Amino acid sequence: MIGYLRGQVLEREPTRLLLDVQGVGYIVYVPLTLHAAVGQVLSLRIYTHVTDDQITLYGFEDARQLRLFEYLLKVQGVGPRIGMSILSHMTPDEFVQIVRQRDARRLREIPGVGPKVSERLVVELAPVMDRWIMACEKVPSPTAVSQGRWQEVLQALEVLGYNRREVEALVRDVLQQSSPDEPLEDVLRKVLRRKAAS
């Protein structure tokens, strides 16, 4: 069972990567929200889905996203395709809040999620979401207002050769201490100074 892969992206499609891991190419299906460019070295948490006729790998940026995917698959009527669709259209924190609010209507807006599945997601997962919230509070995510800037800064750092996973927390800290309209160049300088000092 494969649980983790680190390698270079050889090919990139919206929901699929070809990852070169020490000379072996792995096809990994990923959410639309995953940012990865050809040539980038990427670390992924892996869910291995085994059926009678094939083994399929699903990759996630962190353990929290993987854990939510595993929760989703326990719900009747939710397979990997629907699970990936959910994670492609909202963050784990957004999903948790929607389920805790029992807002099945919002879930039906996701491609592949019909009325029955949305109701099952709310009924079956709402009881465990309080524990999820407690875990999420230990690692705060960027607010919806700063999400665009957060991604913008991370992408700029990736162009400069930095690994996204290694600088995410640093970028979050810098943005929380910066004004929303601060120029990107100034934010990058702050991040690079903090990175050099660490």
C-alpha positions in Angstrom: 0.0 0.0 0.0 1.5 3.4 -1.1 1.0 6.2 1.5 3.4 8.8 0.3 5.3 9.8 -2.9 7.9 12.5 -3.5 9.0 13.1 -7.1 9.2 15.4 -10.1 6.2 16.2 -12.1 6.7 14.9 -15.7 3.2 15.6 -17.0 0.3 17.7 -15.6 -3.4 17.6 -16.5 -6.1 19.3 -14.4 -6.8 16.3 -12.3 -3.9 14.0 -13.0 -0.1 14.0 -12.6 2.6 11.7 -13.9 5.2 11.7 -11.1 8.7 10.5 -11.6 9.9 8.8 -8.3 13.4 7.6 -8.7 12.9 6.6 -12.3 9.4 5.1 -11.9 6.4 7.0 -13.3 3.3 7.0 -11.1 -0.1 8.2 -12.4 -1.7 10.1 -9.5 -5.1 11.7 -9.5 -5.3 15.0 -7.7 -7.9 17.7 -6.8 -8.3 20.6 -9.1 -7.0 22.8 -6.3 -3.6 21.3 -6.3 -1.0 23.6 -7.8 1.9 21.8 -9.5 4.0 22.6 -12.6 5.9 20.3 -14.9 9.4 20.0 -13.5 8.4 20.8 -9.9 9.4 18.4 -7.1 6.2 17.5 -5.3 5.4 15.6 -2.1 2.0 14.0 -1.8 0.1 12.0 0.7 -1.4 9.0 -1.2 -4.6 7.1 -0.9 -4.3 3.7 -2.7 -7.7 2.5 -4.1 -7.7 -1.1 -5.0 -10.4 -2.8 -7.1 -10.6 -6.2 -8.8 -9.0 -4.9 -12.0 -6.9 -1.9 -11.1 -5.0 0.1 -8.5 -5.5 3.8 -8.5 -3.5 6.4 -6.6 -5.1 9.7 -5.3 -2.7 12.4 -4.1 -3.2 15.2 -1.6 -1.2 18.2 -0.4 -1.4 17.2 3.3 -2.7 14.7 5.8 -5.8 16.7 6.6 -7.0 16.6 3.0 -6.3 12.9 2.8 -8.1 12.3 6.1 -11.2 14.1 4.9 -11.1 12.0 1.6 -11.1 8.9 3.7 -14.1 10.2 5.7 -15.9 10.9 2.5 -15.4 7.3 1.2 -17.1 5.9 4.3 -20.4 7.5 3.3 -22.7 5.3 1.2 -22.8 6.4 -2.4 -19.5 8.3 -2.2 -16.7 6.9 -4.3 -13.3 8.3 -5.2 -14.8 10.3 -8.1 -17.3 12.2 -5.9 -14.7 12.5 -3.2 -12.3 14.2 -5.5 -15.0 16.4 -6.9 -15.8 17.7 -3.4 -12.2 18.4 -2.6 -11.8 20.1 -6.0 -14.5 22.6 -5.2 -13.9 23.5 -1.6 -11.2 23.4 1.1 -11.5 20.9 3.9 -12.4 23.7 6.4 -15.2 24.9 4.0 -16.6 21.4 3.8 -16.5 20.9 7.5 -18.4 24.2 8.1 -21.1 23.3 5.6 -21.6 19.9 7.1 -21.8 21.2 10.6 -24.4 23.7 9.5 -26.2 20.8 7.8 -26.4 22.8 4.5 -27.1 19.9 2.1 -28.2 22.4 -0.5 -24.6 23.8 -0.8 -23.3 20.3 -1.3 -25.7 19.7 -4.2 -23.9 22.5 -6.1 -20.9 20.2 -6.4 -20.8 18.2 -9.7 -21.7 14.6 -9.0 -23.4 15.2 -5.6 -27.1 14.6 -5.8 -29.8 15.0 -3.2 -29.4 11.6 -1.6 -25.7 11.8 -1.3 -25.7 15.3 0.0 -28.2 14.3 2.8 -26.0 11.3 3.7 -22.9 13.4 3.9 -24.6 15.8 6.3 -26.2 13.0 8.5 -23.3 10.7 8.6 -20.4 13.2 8.9 -21.9 16.0 11.1 -21.3 14.0 14.3 -17.5 13.7 13.7 -16.9 17.3 12.5 -16.5 18.7 16.0 -13.3 16.7 16.4 -12.2 17.9 12.9 -12.7 21.5 14.0 -10.5 21.0 17.0 -7.8 19.6 14.9 -8.1 22.4 12.3 -7.8 25.1 15.0 -4.3 23.9 15.7 -3.2 24.8 12.1 -5.1 27.9 11.0 -5.9 28.2 7.3 -5.8 31.5 5.4 -9.1 33.4 5.4 -11.3 33.5 2.4 -10.3 37.2 1.9 -6.6 36.3 1.8 -6.9 33.1 -0.1 -6.1 34.7 -3.5 -3.1 36.6 -2.2 -1.9 33.5 -0.4 -1.9 31.4 -3.6 -0.3 34.3 -5.5 2.6 34.5 -3.1 3.1 30.7 -3.1 3.1 30.5 -6.9 5.7 33.3 -7.1 7.9 31.5 -4.6 7.5 28.3 -6.6 8.8 30.1 -9.7 11.8 31.1 -7.6 12.5 27.5 -6.8 10.9 27.1 -3.4 8.9 24.0 -2.3 5.3 25.0 -1.6 5.1 22.7 1.5 8.2 24.2 3.0 7.0 27.9 2.9 3.2 27.6 3.4 3.3 28.3 7.1 5.8 31.2 6.6 3.7 32.8 3.9 0.6 32.5 6.1 2.4 34.3 9.0 3.7 37.1 6.8 0.3 37.7 5.3 -1.4 37.8 8.6 1.0 40.6 9.6 0.6 42.5 6.3 -2.1 44.8 4.9 -4.3 43.2 2.2 -3.2 45.8 -0.4 0.5 45.5 0.2 2.4 45.1 -3.1 3.3 41.5 -3.9 7.0 42.4 -4.2 7.0 43.7 -0.6 5.4 40.6 0.7 7.9 38.4 -1.2 10.8 40.4 0.3 9.4 39.8 3.8 9.0 36.1 3.2 12.5 35.7 1.8 14.0 37.7 4.7 12.2 35.4 7.2 13.2 32.3 5.2 16.9 33.4 5.2 16.8 34.0 8.9 15.2 30.7 9.8 
